[in-house]
Amino acid sequence: MTLKAQVHQSLDDLVPVRDEWDALAVKVARPFAAPAWTLGWWNHLRPPGSRLSVVSVRDGTSLVGLFPLIGRSRAFEPIGGGLAPVEPLCALGEEPAVAAVAAAALAEAEPSPASLELELHDGSPDWTRLLATAWGGGRGASRWTKKAAPVPSVMLTDDYETWMKGRSATFQKEMRRKQRKAEAAGATFRHATPDTLAEDVRVFVELHRRRLSEKGGSSLPEAGMERMLIDVGTELLASRRFRLLCLDVDGRPIAAQLLISAGSEVSAWNTGFDEAYGKLSPLMLCMIHSIARAIEGGERTMSLGPGAQSYKYRLTDEEESLRFDVLVPRGRGYLGARLGLLPAQARHQIGAHLSESAKQRLRSLGRG
């Protein structure tokens, strides 16, 4: 097998790659690494001074690997990093060879990375190790974890009734009661359509920000977020890979949840709801409805996204970590990059000392 890597630095340069890129994201079930999401972010939310630095790896005419990256000066990071987990993509079994040619292409890029940050789930290939081993003709690179976050997930069964029977009797009884209460209030579910997409996105973002306005504020960007989501939805609605679920009461949206899917995984990205309807538990009702629809669609895993919010643990079957790993190649700029990253490294080390018993107490709040 002879692999060849290319660094793409413009949208036009990515046109021939885009369909294969999307197919690879679906094949390896990485919803946020697909081009609709990443390039939507690039078009509407990219920071000033950033540039595309997407690395594709081919085996002849077939795409076998892709690293969706941007560069800011000599710091490289995932496209849309921090907004959602954006991981490298690779055909199963090709990881070491893909890492070797990708590392060589990045090392020869102009400018070359002084640091490279990657977002990686526990079950993903250890790309920082693979790249560090291959970097710079054997000179290698330092690597460490800058920070990490828990990612709870729901394991989906073949049918909804089987899944629900796997919950506690108390949970089942509570959900039936809440569903009856919502029905009595006239609550109905629907998904955004091409005709309602723009307005539903606007309401979703407004509900999300309003709910968090008194809790430190939303982390969503103020400018460009709605336009990005409309672009992503326009591309993915027909395939059901973009699902904006709305919960209405008397025709008025009181809650909304956005999910993005690829292959066997669907990921619950964000939610919003009107606190005035909090007694209806709209967030949990949306979660349960989305789980039922995901099971109907044949998906096997629902990621609940990074974060240890207690409500997630009422649904969680498994948990992994999302690591923010940093690789610093040895060579020009090595010392400066290491020094610049020391504060983040220190914060991670302090956070890592939180005892496992304390973490379990936090998670138990959602299971009680």
N, C-alpha and C positions, 0 to 999 in steps of 0.2 A: 504494500500500500504506500503510495506517495501522496502526502498531504501538502497543500499549499495554502498559506494564510494571506489575507489582504486586510488592510486597515482602510475603512470607508469613512470619509470625512465630509460627505454631503448627502442630502436627501436624494439627489439625482443618482448618486453613485450606489444608493441602496435599492433603487427600483428593481434591478434584476434579482435581488436577493430576497425581497420582501415575502413572496408567497412561500418559498422554502423555509424562511425564518419562521413564519407563522405555523407551518406544518410541523416543524421541529418542536416549537413550544407546546403544541397540542400533544405530540407524541410523548413528550417527557412530562406533561401535566404541570406546566409552569405558567399560570394565567397572566402574571404581570410582566413576564419577560417577552410576551408577544409584541409584535410591532405596533398593533393598534394602540396599546397602552403606552409603550415607551415613546413612540414617535408623537403621540398625542401630547404627552408631557413636553417633549422637545419643542413642539410647535407653539405651545402656549405658556409654559412655566420655566423654561430654561433660564438660568442665571446669566446676567451680562458677562461677556468675555469667555463663555464656554464654547466648546467645539465638539462636534461628533467625532468619535474615535471607535467606531464599531469594528470589531475584528471578526471576520468570517473565515472558516476553515473548510476547505473542500478536498474531497477524495475524487479526483477527476472532475466530473460534472455534478457530483452530489454534495450537498451541504451536510457536513457532519458535526460542525461546532460553530457557536457564535457567542461572542462576548459583547453585550450591549453596553458600551461605555461612552462617557464623555470625558473630555480633558479640560481642566482649568489651570492654565499655566502648565506646570509639570505634575499636577495632582490629577490622577485618573480615578473615576468612580462610576457606579452604575447609572445609566440613564434613569432619572426619576428616583434615585436612591433616597430612602427615608420616607417617601410617600407610600410605597408598597415594596415588598421584597422582589427585587429584580436580579435574578441569578443567571449565570452563564448556562448555555444550552449545549448539549452534546449527545450524540448517538451513543447508546449503551455499549460499553466496552472499549470505546475509543478515547477515553479521558487522558491517559498518559501521552499518547501520540498527539492529540489535539493540543494539550498544554504545551508540549515542546515547540510546536511550530507557532502557536500563538505568542509564547514568550519571546521567541526570536523576532517575530514581526513587531511586537511592542518595543523591544530593545532597540530596534533599528528605526523606529518612527522618529519623526522630527516635529516637536520635541519628544524625547522618550520620557517615560514616567520616572519621576523621583519618588512617587508613592502610588500605590494602586490599592483601592479599597474595594472589597467584594462583600456581598450579602449572601450568606449561605445557611441553609437549614441543616440540622443534624444529619438528615438522610441524604444530603447532596454530596457529590464528590468533594474532596478536600482540595479545592482549586488553589488555595494559597500555597499549600505544600507542593502540589504538582508544579505550579508555576515557579516557585522559589527554587526547586530542584533543577529546573531546566534553564533558569535565567542566565543570560550573559555568558554563554559558552562555558558554563561551569563555575562562574564566579558566585552564583547564587544570590540570595536575598534574605534579609531578616523578615520575620513575620510574627504577628501576635494578634490577639483579639482586642479590639478597641472597646467594644461593648457587646452585650447580648440581651435578648429579650425572650421570655417564654412565648410559645405559640401553641395554644390549646387547639385541638381539632376533634371533629366528630367522625366516627367511623360509620359509614352508611351500610345498611343491610339491603336485602333484595326487595323488601316491602316495608311500608311505613308502620303497619301494625306490629311487625316483628321488632322494629327499632324502638317503638314506644314501649313495648312490653319489657324491653331491656332497662328501662328507667325504673326508679323506685316507685312503689305504690303511692307514696305521698305526692311525688311529682306528677304522676298520671292524673291523680284526682284533682290536683291544683290546676293543671292545664285544662282539663275538661270544664272546670268551673269558670276559669277565665274566658275560655272560648264561648261558653253560653252567655256570659256577661257581655262580651263584646257583640255577639249576635243580637242580644236584646237591645243594645244601644244603637243598632243599625250599622255596625261596622262591616265593611266589605273589603276584600283584597282585589288588587288588579296589578298588572305589570305595565310599565311604560311601553308605548307603541311609537312608531315613527311620527304619528300625528301629535302625540302628547309629550314627546321626549323633551323638548326644550323647556316647557313649563314644569314638567316633573323634576327635571334636574334643578331648576331654580328653586323649587319648593324643598327638595331634598337638602340642598346646601343651606338654605335658610333655616330649616328645622334643626339641622346639625349644629349650626353656629349659635342659634338662639339657645339651644339646650345647654351648650357649654359656655355661654357668655358669662355666667356667674361662677364658673368652676375653673377659672384660669384661661378660658378662651380656647378656640379651636386651633389645631395645628395646620388646618388647610390654608393654602395660599389665598390671599385676598383677591388677587387679580388673576384672571385666566382660568380659574378652576372650572367654572361652568362651561366655558368654551371647550376646554379639554374633554370633559365628560360627554358633551354633546357629540364631539367628533368620534370618541371611542364608541358611544352608543350607536351612532349612525352606521359605523362599520360592523359592529358585532351583534346588533339586535336580532337580525334575521336568523343567526345561528344559535340564538339563546345563550351566547357567551357573555352578554351584558344583560343583567337582570336588575332593573330598578323596580323593586316591589313597593307599592303604595298601599297604605291602610287608610281608607276613607270612612268618615262618619257623616252621613247626610250629604254626600258628594264633596266633602271637604277633607283634604289630606291631613291626617293627624300624625302620621309616622311614615318613614320611608327607609328602605335598606337597599344598599347597592352590593351586588355580588358579581364577580368576574370568574369565568370558568375557562378551562382548557383541558381537554381529554378527560381523565377520570377525577379531576379535582375541581371543586368550586370553592372560591374564597370569599367570605363575607368581609367586604372592604370597610364599610362605614355605615352609620345609621344616624337618624335624627327623629325626634318626636316632640310633640307638643306636651309640655309638662302638665297642662290643664287636664289631660287625659291619662295621667300617670296611673290612676287606679285601675285602668283597663290593662295595664302591663303591655303596652303596644310593642315594646322592644322584644320581649319574649314571644309574643304572638307572631311577630314577623319572623323570628328565628325558627319557630316550629313550622310555620308555613313554608319557609324556604327549604328546610330539611325535607319536608314531604315532597316538594317539587323536584329537589335534587335526586331523591330516591326514584321518583317516577322517570327521571331522565337517565338513569343508569349510572350516575356518578357514585364514586366509592368513598370519597373523603371530602369533608367540608372543613376548611381551615377557618378558624375564628379570628385569625389575625394576631399580630404581636400585641402582647399586653396581658396582665394578670387580673383583669377586671373580674370581680366575683361572679357576675351573672354568667360568664362563659363556663365556669366550672360546674354549673348545673347541667351542662350538656356534654362536657368534655369526656372523651374516651381515652385519648392519648395526648401527650404533650412533647414537643421538642423545642429546641432553642433556635432562634435566629441570631447568628453571629455576624458581627460587623468586623471582618478580618482586614488587616492592613499588611501589605507587602511593600518593603522598601529595598529596591535593588542596590547592591553594592556598586559603588562607582561615583561618578560626578553627582553631587547633591545629596549623598547618602547621610552625612552628619547633620546637615540642616533639616532634612526631612525627619530624621529620628528625633531631633530636639523639638521640632514643631509638634510632634504627636505625643510627647511625654505627658502633657496634662490629661489627654483623653485616656491614655494607658493607666495613669494613676487613678482616675475616677473608676475605671472598670475594675481595678484590683481592689479598691475599697468596697465597691458594690458586691464583688464576688465573696466578700467575707460575711455577707448576710447569711445567717445560719439556715440550714435546710429546715429546721423546725419552724423558724419564723416564716419561711416561704410556705410551708404546709399550713400554718395557721391562716395565712392570707387566703389560700386556695379553699380551705375548709369553709370560709364564709359563704362561698357559692354553693357548697354541697349540703349545707345544713338544712 
